[in-house]
Amino acid sequence: MDTSIKIGDVQRAVAKECLFFGDTSKENISIITKLYLNQLSKDGYNVRRHKQTLNSNATRVNSFINK
């Protein structure tokens, strides 16, 4: 069974969380993303290697929000 997850899938989930909380700030996006990644790691999933920075992560999450 493949237990790897793409960072884009995490970013989509973070976008939904941000909409739920009504806060799309870069700080909130970063906090939620780190929490998701930590929990996925605890649950035994591997997030595929990525080169996202805080700015590019927030930009990508906001692009999912605006769709």
Beta strands, then each sheet from edge to edge (+ up, - down):
strand 1: 4-5
strand 2: 46-47
sheet 1: 1+ 2+
end
